[in-house]
Amino acid sequence: MKFAVLTIFPDMFTRFWEFGIIGRAIKEKKISASALNIRDFASGKHRTTDDRPFGGGTGMIMKPEPLAKAIRFAKNALPGASVVLLSPQGRVFNQVMAGQLAALEELILVCGRYEGVDERISEELVDLEISIGDYVLTGGELAGMVVIDAVTRLIPGTLGCAESAQNDSFADGLLEYPQFTRPRNFEGAEVPEVLLSGNHQEIEKWRRESALIRTLLKRKDLLETRRLKKGEADILRKWLRDIETILENQSARSAAGPLSGDQ
Ligand code: 4GO
């Protein structure tokens, strides 16, 4: 994958490219990355990249000419690239989209500043608008970094075996199971016994159940839109029966009256 970022603050990316899995992916040529300064494509003594909005109002808008020149320059270097604009108006980014972008060869990421870019840029030169979530940032740069990070780690060869994307939260639409390392007892809190048992079948079963209940408790929305995998319906039914038993016992106690030993 070849990434090109367009920004008026390219220095924000110089250290970003250096570290961890992204740093290694660049060194090992699994990805290439460059940040181009939109100001280099602006004309005039002051190389202005922003201007006042037609119709009035507060704030400044990114001028279309420097942006268009920058996008065309990047497209000349990466002719097969899709052009992505980071914007609160975009499709909300998720793991499925990260996987789709990871399958591409080239990506141009446009990072706006001020109050955003001239609408004609998004209309004419942008293939896809992406939002990293429903909040407003002062610029698209951090959003661009989020997309690059999530995409890079899905490119084959960028993760070591230990970091494998297979067990990720969301990899199969569920949150990840709880993880523990030494010590066995940390400030009185014990590691679940089954994880120390050495019984790998039991450990697998515990992890599948924990991932499922955790998703139900923390992110019910993920389960509502996902097709249940083999065995998961049985696990949910077992919990449902346990919950029903608890409720039935409660009604039985209430029916027995206030002096039946209930607190
Ligand atoms: C992207 C860009 C939020 C996002 C942005 C997001 N804010 N949620 N701000 O992905 C135009 C000027 C957009 C600042 C930019």
Boltz pocket constraint, residues with backbone or C-beta under 6 A from the ligand:
constraints:
  - pocket:
      binder: B
      contacts: [[A, 86], [A, 87], [A, 88], [A, 112], [A, 113], [A, 114], [A, 115], [A, 116], [A, 117], [A, 130], [A, 131], [A, 132], [A, 133], [A, 134], [A, 135], [A, 136], [A, 137], [A, 138], [A, 139], [A, 140], [A, 143]]
      max_distance: 6.0
